[in-house]
Structures are given as structure tokens and as C-alpha cells.
Amino acid sequence: MTNCPKTISLLHEKMSHIEQLLLEQHPQQETEAIFNISQAAAFLHLSVATLYAKVSCREVPVSKRGKRLYFHKSELEEWVRQGRKKTVSEIQEGAVQLASGSRRKQS
């Protein structure tokens, strides 16, 4: 019985070491941020009412479970990126590429 504390201490050390090895082998994946309506509105700098209107018109990506709405941060970021307007130089570059492509086809 006198060796019990030493044995428990040794087991604890070994378990801690095993746990550390497992964490190193399989790092925990970060979970994606999921927002509720208020958090999503704040993230997008919109009012909650405006966001509800965009959801009802199916303008913004949303998941629904029961009566609750959930927004994935990555989907909201992609939605914002898709609304990006091209600069004048990007439009001109696209026009040049389109024109050079159509000239090759006519030859």
C-alpha cells in the first residue's frame, strides 16, 4: 500500500505523455465559426432586419434548423467576395483577352 502514491504518480505521467503524443499525431481541427442572426448581421455590418430581408429573398447563404437561422463564416465571406465589382483596368484586361481570343478563331 505504501507504493500506491508512487504508482499513481507514474501512471499519471505516462498517461500525460501518451495524451501529448496523440495530440501531436492528430492535431485538433479548428471548427468553422457559425453565427446566429445577430452575429452574422454584425459581421456583415448590416441591421438584423436587412439580413432577414436578404434571407427571405434567398440572397445570402443560410442554414435553417427549426426556426433558427445559422450562417457559416466562410460562406458569408465567399458571398461578400462574389459581390466584388471589377476595376476599370480588370474590365479592360478582360476585353483585350476576349478580343485577342476572338481574332485567333477568325484566322
Phi and psi in radians as a Rosetta constraint file:
Dihedral C 1 N 2 CA 2 C 2 CIRCULARHARMONIC -1.241 0.35
Dihedral N 2 CA 2 C 2 N 3 CIRCULARHARMONIC -0.377 0.35
Dihedral C 2 N 3 CA 3 C 3 CIRCULARHARMONIC -1.480 0.35
Dihedral N 3 CA 3 C 3 N 4 CIRCULARHARMONIC -0.099 0.35
Dihedral C 3 N 4 CA 4 C 4 CIRCULARHARMONIC -0.984 0.35
Dihedral N 4 CA 4 C 4 N 5 CIRCULARHARMONIC -0.890 0.35
Dihedral C 4 N 5 CA 5 C 5 CIRCULARHARMONIC -1.049 0.35
Dihedral N 5 CA 5 C 5 N 6 CIRCULARHARMONIC -0.677 0.35
Dihedral C 5 N 6 CA 6 C 6 CIRCULARHARMONIC -1.156 0.35
Dihedral N 6 CA 6 C 6 N 7 CIRCULARHARMONIC -0.742 0.35
Dihedral C 6 N 7 CA 7 C 7 CIRCULARHARMONIC -1.115 0.35
Dihedral N 7 CA 7 C 7 N 8 CIRCULARHARMONIC -0.769 0.35
Dihedral C 7 N 8 CA 8 C 8 CIRCULARHARMONIC -1.106 0.35
Dihedral N 8 CA 8 C 8 N 9 CIRCULARHARMONIC -0.721 0.35
Dihedral C 8 N 9 CA 9 C 9 CIRCULARHARMONIC -1.111 0.35
Dihedral N 9 CA 9 C 9 N 10 CIRCULARHARMONIC -0.745 0.35
Dihedral C 9 N 10 CA 10 C 10 CIRCULARHARMONIC -1.127 0.35
Dihedral N 10 CA 10 C 10 N 11 CIRCULARHARMONIC -0.756 0.35
Dihedral C 10 N 11 CA 11 C 11 CIRCULARHARMONIC -1.064 0.35
Dihedral N 11 CA 11 C 11 N 12 CIRCULARHARMONIC -0.734 0.35
Dihedral C 11 N 12 CA 12 C 12 CIRCULARHARMONIC -1.082 0.35
Dihedral N 12 CA 12 C 12 N 13 CIRCULARHARMONIC -0.771 0.35
Dihedral C 12 N 13 CA 13 C 13 CIRCULARHARMONIC -1.079 0.35
Dihedral N 13 CA 13 C 13 N 14 CIRCULARHARMONIC -0.782 0.35
Dihedral C 13 N 14 CA 14 C 14 CIRCULARHARMONIC -1.135 0.35
Dihedral N 14 CA 14 C 14 N 15 CIRCULARHARMONIC -0.709 0.35
Dihedral C 14 N 15 CA 15 C 15 CIRCULARHARMONIC -1.119 0.35
Dihedral N 15 CA 15 C 15 N 16 CIRCULARHARMONIC -0.705 0.35
Dihedral C 15 N 16 CA 16 C 16 CIRCULARHARMONIC -1.096 0.35
Dihedral N 16 CA 16 C 16 N 17 CIRCULARHARMONIC -0.715 0.35
Dihedral C 16 N 17 CA 17 C 17 CIRCULARHARMONIC -1.140 0.35
Dihedral N 17 CA 17 C 17 N 18 CIRCULARHARMONIC -0.763 0.35
Dihedral C 17 N 18 CA 18 C 18 CIRCULARHARMONIC -1.082 0.35
Dihedral N 18 CA 18 C 18 N 19 CIRCULARHARMONIC -0.756 0.35
Dihedral C 18 N 19 CA 19 C 19 CIRCULARHARMONIC -1.054 0.35
Dihedral N 19 CA 19 C 19 N 20 CIRCULARHARMONIC -0.763 0.35
Dihedral C 19 N 20 CA 20 C 20 CIRCULARHARMONIC -1.099 0.35
Dihedral N 20 CA 20 C 20 N 21 CIRCULARHARMONIC -0.735 0.35
Dihedral C 20 N 21 CA 21 C 21 CIRCULARHARMONIC -1.087 0.35
Dihedral N 21 CA 21 C 21 N 22 CIRCULARHARMONIC -0.734 0.35
Dihedral C 21 N 22 CA 22 C 22 CIRCULARHARMONIC -1.120 0.35
Dihedral N 22 CA 22 C 22 N 23 CIRCULARHARMONIC -0.715 0.35
Dihedral C 22 N 23 CA 23 C 23 CIRCULARHARMONIC -1.150 0.35
Dihedral N 23 CA 23 C 23 N 24 CIRCULARHARMONIC -0.611 0.35
Dihedral C 23 N 24 CA 24 C 24 CIRCULARHARMONIC -1.206 0.35
Dihedral N 24 CA 24 C 24 N 25 CIRCULARHARMONIC -0.625 0.35
Dihedral C 24 N 25 CA 25 C 25 CIRCULARHARMONIC -1.290 0.35
Dihedral N 25 CA 25 C 25 N 26 CIRCULARHARMONIC -0.661 0.35
Dihedral C 25 N 26 CA 26 C 26 CIRCULARHARMONIC -2.227 0.35
Dihedral N 26 CA 26 C 26 N 27 CIRCULARHARMONIC 1.374 0.35
Dihedral C 26 N 27 CA 27 C 27 CIRCULARHARMONIC -1.057 0.35
Dihedral N 27 CA 27 C 27 N 28 CIRCULARHARMONIC 2.472 0.35
Dihedral C 27 N 28 CA 28 C 28 CIRCULARHARMONIC -1.190 0.35
Dihedral N 28 CA 28 C 28 N 29 CIRCULARHARMONIC 2.337 0.35
Dihedral C 28 N 29 CA 29 C 29 CIRCULARHARMONIC -1.361 0.35
Dihedral N 29 CA 29 C 29 N 30 CIRCULARHARMONIC 2.457 0.35
Dihedral C 29 N 30 CA 30 C 30 CIRCULARHARMONIC -1.269 0.35
Dihedral N 30 CA 30 C 30 N 31 CIRCULARHARMONIC 2.360 0.35
Dihedral C 30 N 31 CA 31 C 31 CIRCULARHARMONIC -1.488 0.35
Dihedral N 31 CA 31 C 31 N 32 CIRCULARHARMONIC 2.534 0.35
Dihedral C 31 N 32 CA 32 C 32 CIRCULARHARMONIC -1.245 0.35
Dihedral N 32 CA 32 C 32 N 33 CIRCULARHARMONIC 2.475 0.35
Dihedral C 32 N 33 CA 33 C 33 CIRCULARHARMONIC -1.198 0.35
Dihedral N 33 CA 33 C 33 N 34 CIRCULARHARMONIC 2.311 0.35
Dihedral C 33 N 34 CA 34 C 34 CIRCULARHARMONIC -2.093 0.35
Dihedral N 34 CA 34 C 34 N 35 CIRCULARHARMONIC 2.246 0.35
Dihedral C 34 N 35 CA 35 C 35 CIRCULARHARMONIC -1.834 0.35
Dihedral N 35 CA 35 C 35 N 36 CIRCULARHARMONIC 2.620 0.35
Dihedral C 35 N 36 CA 36 C 36 CIRCULARHARMONIC -1.524 0.35
Dihedral N 36 CA 36 C 36 N 37 CIRCULARHARMONIC -3.100 0.35
Dihedral C 36 N 37 CA 37 C 37 CIRCULARHARMONIC -1.069 0.35
Dihedral N 37 CA 37 C 37 N 38 CIRCULARHARMONIC -0.716 0.35
Dihedral C 37 N 38 CA 38 C 38 CIRCULARHARMONIC -1.174 0.35
Dihedral N 38 CA 38 C 38 N 39 CIRCULARHARMONIC -0.757 0.35
Dihedral C 38 N 39 CA 39 C 39 CIRCULARHARMONIC -1.155 0.35
Dihedral N 39 CA 39 C 39 N 40 CIRCULARHARMONIC -0.722 0.35
Dihedral C 39 N 40 CA 40 C 40 CIRCULARHARMONIC -1.131 0.35
Dihedral N 40 CA 40 C 40 N 41 CIRCULARHARMONIC -0.723 0.35
Dihedral C 40 N 41 CA 41 C 41 CIRCULARHARMONIC -1.087 0.35
Dihedral N 41 CA 41 C 41 N 42 CIRCULARHARMONIC -0.752 0.35
Dihedral C 41 N 42 CA 42 C 42 CIRCULARHARMONIC -1.122 0.35
Dihedral N 42 CA 42 C 42 N 43 CIRCULARHARMONIC -0.743 0.35
Dihedral C 42 N 43 CA 43 C 43 CIRCULARHARMONIC -1.062 0.35
Dihedral N 43 CA 43 C 43 N 44 CIRCULARHARMONIC -0.701 0.35
Dihedral C 43 N 44 CA 44 C 44 CIRCULARHARMONIC -1.537 0.35
Dihedral N 44 CA 44 C 44 N 45 CIRCULARHARMONIC -0.064 0.35
Dihedral C 44 N 45 CA 45 C 45 CIRCULARHARMONIC 1.030 0.35
Dihedral N 45 CA 45 C 45 N 46 CIRCULARHARMONIC 0.777 0.35
Dihedral C 45 N 46 CA 46 C 46 CIRCULARHARMONIC -2.127 0.35
Dihedral N 46 CA 46 C 46 N 47 CIRCULARHARMONIC 2.791 0.35
Dihedral C 46 N 47 CA 47 C 47 CIRCULARHARMONIC -1.331 0.35
Dihedral N 47 CA 47 C 47 N 48 CIRCULARHARMONIC 2.764 0.35
Dihedral C 47 N 48 CA 48 C 48 CIRCULARHARMONIC -1.072 0.35
Dihedral N 48 CA 48 C 48 N 49 CIRCULARHARMONIC -0.693 0.35
Dihedral C 48 N 49 CA 49 C 49 CIRCULARHARMONIC -1.097 0.35
Dihedral N 49 CA 49 C 49 N 50 CIRCULARHARMONIC -0.721 0.35
Dihedral C 49 N 50 CA 50 C 50 CIRCULARHARMONIC -1.122 0.35
Dihedral N 50 CA 50 C 50 N 51 CIRCULARHARMONIC -0.709 0.35
Dihedral C 50 N 51 CA 51 C 51 CIRCULARHARMONIC -1.162 0.35
Dihedral N 51 CA 51 C 51 N 52 CIRCULARHARMONIC -0.718 0.35
Dihedral C 51 N 52 CA 52 C 52 CIRCULARHARMONIC -1.017 0.35
Dihedral N 52 CA 52 C 52 N 53 CIRCULARHARMONIC -0.711 0.35
Dihedral C 52 N 53 CA 53 C 53 CIRCULARHARMONIC -1.117 0.35
Dihedral N 53 CA 53 C 53 N 54 CIRCULARHARMONIC -0.733 0.35
Dihedral C 53 N 54 CA 54 C 54 CIRCULARHARMONIC -1.166 0.35
Dihedral N 54 CA 54 C 54 N 55 CIRCULARHARMONIC -0.622 0.35
Dihedral C 54 N 55 CA 55 C 55 CIRCULARHARMONIC -1.145 0.35
Dihedral N 55 CA 55 C 55 N 56 CIRCULARHARMONIC -0.781 0.35
Dihedral C 55 N 56 CA 56 C 56 CIRCULARHARMONIC -1.157 0.35
Dihedral N 56 CA 56 C 56 N 57 CIRCULARHARMONIC -0.477 0.35
Dihedral C 56 N 57 CA 57 C 57 CIRCULARHARMONIC -1.579 0.35
Dihedral N 57 CA 57 C 57 N 58 CIRCULARHARMONIC 0.070 0.35
Dihedral C 57 N 58 CA 58 C 58 CIRCULARHARMONIC 1.010 0.35
Dihedral N 58 CA 58 C 58 N 59 CIRCULARHARMONIC 0.699 0.35
Dihedral C 58 N 59 CA 59 C 59 CIRCULARHARMONIC -1.593 0.35
Dihedral N 59 CA 59 C 59 N 60 CIRCULARHARMONIC -0.358 0.35
Dihedral C 59 N 60 CA 60 C 60 CIRCULARHARMONIC -2.187 0.35
Dihedral N 60 CA 60 C 60 N 61 CIRCULARHARMONIC 2.473 0.35
Dihedral C 60 N 61 CA 61 C 61 CIRCULARHARMONIC -1.215 0.35
Dihedral N 61 CA 61 C 61 N 62 CIRCULARHARMONIC 2.331 0.35
Dihedral C 61 N 62 CA 62 C 62 CIRCULARHARMONIC -2.623 0.35
Dihedral N 62 CA 62 C 62 N 63 CIRCULARHARMONIC 2.642 0.35
Dihedral C 62 N 63 CA 63 C 63 CIRCULARHARMONIC -2.016 0.35
Dihedral N 63 CA 63 C 63 N 64 CIRCULARHARMONIC 2.524 0.35
Dihedral C 63 N 64 CA 64 C 64 CIRCULARHARMONIC -2.252 0.35
Dihedral N 64 CA 64 C 64 N 65 CIRCULARHARMONIC 2.256 0.35
Dihedral C 64 N 65 CA 65 C 65 CIRCULARHARMONIC -2.203 0.35
Dihedral N 65 CA 65 C 65 N 66 CIRCULARHARMONIC 1.950 0.35
Dihedral C 65 N 66 CA 66 C 66 CIRCULARHARMONIC 1.148 0.35
Dihedral N 66 CA 66 C 66 N 67 CIRCULARHARMONIC -2.206 0.35
Dihedral C 66 N 67 CA 67 C 67 CIRCULARHARMONIC -1.682 0.35
Dihedral N 67 CA 67 C 67 N 68 CIRCULARHARMONIC -0.002 0.35
Dihedral C 67 N 68 CA 68 C 68 CIRCULARHARMONIC -1.653 0.35
Dihedral N 68 CA 68 C 68 N 69 CIRCULARHARMONIC 2.492 0.35
Dihedral C 68 N 69 CA 69 C 69 CIRCULARHARMONIC -1.864 0.35
Dihedral N 69 CA 69 C 69 N 70 CIRCULARHARMONIC 2.407 0.35
Dihedral C 69 N 70 CA 70 C 70 CIRCULARHARMONIC -2.263 0.35
Dihedral N 70 CA 70 C 70 N 71 CIRCULARHARMONIC 2.474 0.35
Dihedral C 70 N 71 CA 71 C 71 CIRCULARHARMONIC -2.188 0.35
Dihedral N 71 CA 71 C 71 N 72 CIRCULARHARMONIC 2.233 0.35
Dihedral C 71 N 72 CA 72 C 72 CIRCULARHARMONIC -1.487 0.35
Dihedral N 72 CA 72 C 72 N 73 CIRCULARHARMONIC 2.277 0.35
Dihedral C 72 N 73 CA 73 C 73 CIRCULARHARMONIC -0.994 0.35
Dihedral N 73 CA 73 C 73 N 74 CIRCULARHARMONIC -0.771 0.35
Dihedral C 73 N 74 CA 74 C 74 CIRCULARHARMONIC -1.098 0.35
Dihedral N 74 CA 74 C 74 N 75 CIRCULARHARMONIC -0.650 0.35
Dihedral C 74 N 75 CA 75 C 75 CIRCULARHARMONIC -1.195 0.35
Dihedral N 75 CA 75 C 75 N 76 CIRCULARHARMONIC -0.664 0.35
Dihedral C 75 N 76 CA 76 C 76 CIRCULARHARMONIC -1.161 0.35
Dihedral N 76 CA 76 C 76 N 77 CIRCULARHARMONIC -0.703 0.35
Dihedral C 76 N 77 CA 77 C 77 CIRCULARHARMONIC -1.099 0.35
Dihedral N 77 CA 77 C 77 N 78 CIRCULARHARMONIC -0.758 0.35
Dihedral C 77 N 78 CA 78 C 78 CIRCULARHARMONIC -1.120 0.35
Dihedral N 78 CA 78 C 78 N 79 CIRCULARHARMONIC -0.706 0.35
Dihedral C 78 N 79 CA 79 C 79 CIRCULARHARMONIC -1.046 0.35
Dihedral N 79 CA 79 C 79 N 80 CIRCULARHARMONIC -0.740 0.35
Dihedral C 79 N 80 CA 80 C 80 CIRCULARHARMONIC -1.141 0.35
Dihedral N 80 CA 80 C 80 N 81 CIRCULARHARMONIC -0.747 0.35
Dihedral C 80 N 81 CA 81 C 81 CIRCULARHARMONIC -1.084 0.35
Dihedral N 81 CA 81 C 81 N 82 CIRCULARHARMONIC -0.658 0.35
Dihedral C 81 N 82 CA 82 C 82 CIRCULARHARMONIC -1.158 0.35
Dihedral N 82 CA 82 C 82 N 83 CIRCULARHARMONIC -0.404 0.35
Dihedral C 82 N 83 CA 83 C 83 CIRCULARHARMONIC -1.503 0.35
Dihedral N 83 CA 83 C 83 N 84 CIRCULARHARMONIC 0.062 0.35
Dihedral C 83 N 84 CA 84 C 84 CIRCULARHARMONIC -1.155 0.35
Dihedral N 84 CA 84 C 84 N 85 CIRCULARHARMONIC 2.342 0.35
Dihedral C 84 N 85 CA 85 C 85 CIRCULARHARMONIC -1.581 0.35
Dihedral N 85 CA 85 C 85 N 86 CIRCULARHARMONIC 2.438 0.35
Dihedral C 85 N 86 CA 86 C 86 CIRCULARHARMONIC -1.292 0.35
Dihedral N 86 CA 86 C 86 N 87 CIRCULARHARMONIC 2.590 0.35
Dihedral C 86 N 87 CA 87 C 87 CIRCULARHARMONIC -1.360 0.35
Dihedral N 87 CA 87 C 87 N 88 CIRCULARHARMONIC 2.905 0.35
Dihedral C 87 N 88 CA 88 C 88 CIRCULARHARMONIC -1.053 0.35
Dihedral N 88 CA 88 C 88 N 89 CIRCULARHARMONIC -0.726 0.35
Dihedral C 88 N 89 CA 89 C 89 CIRCULARHARMONIC -1.161 0.35
Dihedral N 89 CA 89 C 89 N 90 CIRCULARHARMONIC -0.633 0.35
Dihedral C 89 N 90 CA 90 C 90 CIRCULARHARMONIC -1.147 0.35
Dihedral N 90 CA 90 C 90 N 91 CIRCULARHARMONIC -0.680 0.35
Dihedral C 90 N 91 CA 91 C 91 CIRCULARHARMONIC -1.148 0.35
Dihedral N 91 CA 91 C 91 N 92 CIRCULARHARMONIC -0.767 0.35
Dihedral C 91 N 92 CA 92 C 92 CIRCULARHARMONIC -1.114 0.35
Dihedral N 92 CA 92 C 92 N 93 CIRCULARHARMONIC -0.724 0.35
Dihedral C 92 N 93 CA 93 C 93 CIRCULARHARMONIC -1.097 0.35
Dihedral N 93 CA 93 C 93 N 94 CIRCULARHARMONIC -0.731 0.35
Dihedral C 93 N 94 CA 94 C 94 CIRCULARHARMONIC -1.104 0.35
Dihedral N 94 CA 94 C 94 N 95 CIRCULARHARMONIC -0.684 0.35
Dihedral C 94 N 95 CA 95 C 95 CIRCULARHARMONIC -1.146 0.35
Dihedral N 95 CA 95 C 95 N 96 CIRCULARHARMONIC -0.715 0.35
Dihedral C 95 N 96 CA 96 C 96 CIRCULARHARMONIC -1.111 0.35
Dihedral N 96 CA 96 C 96 N 97 CIRCULARHARMONIC -0.763 0.35
Dihedral C 96 N 97 CA 97 C 97 CIRCULARHARMONIC -1.119 0.35
Dihedral N 97 CA 97 C 97 N 98 CIRCULARHARMONIC -0.714 0.35
Dihedral C 97 N 98 CA 98 C 98 CIRCULARHARMONIC -1.135 0.35
Dihedral N 98 CA 98 C 98 N 99 CIRCULARHARMONIC -0.770 0.35
Dihedral C 98 N 99 CA 99 C 99 CIRCULARHARMONIC -1.142 0.35
Dihedral N 99 CA 99 C 99 N 100 CIRCULARHARMONIC -0.727 0.35
Dihedral C 99 N 100 CA 100 C 100 CIRCULARHARMONIC -1.197 0.35
Dihedral N 100 CA 100 C 100 N 101 CIRCULARHARMONIC -0.553 0.35
Dihedral C 100 N 101 CA 101 C 101 CIRCULARHARMONIC -1.231 0.35
Dihedral N 101 CA 101 C 101 N 102 CIRCULARHARMONIC -0.670 0.35
Dihedral C 101 N 102 CA 102 C 102 CIRCULARHARMONIC -1.296 0.35
Dihedral N 102 CA 102 C 102 N 103 CIRCULARHARMONIC -0.498 0.35
Dihedral C 102 N 103 CA 103 C 103 CIRCULARHARMONIC -1.172 0.35
Dihedral N 103 CA 103 C 103 N 104 CIRCULARHARMONIC -0.682 0.35
Dihedral C 103 N 104 CA 104 C 104 CIRCULARHARMONIC -1.122 0.35
Dihedral N 104 CA 104 C 104 N 105 CIRCULARHARMONIC -0.655 0.35
Dihedral C 104 N 105 CA 105 C 105 CIRCULARHARMONIC -1.188 0.35
Dihedral N 105 CA 105 C 105 N 106 CIRCULARHARMONIC -0.574 0.35
Dihedral C 105 N 106 CA 106 C 106 CIRCULARHARMONIC -1.330 0.35
Dihedral N 106 CA 106 C 106 N 107 CIRCULARHARMONIC -0.406 0.35
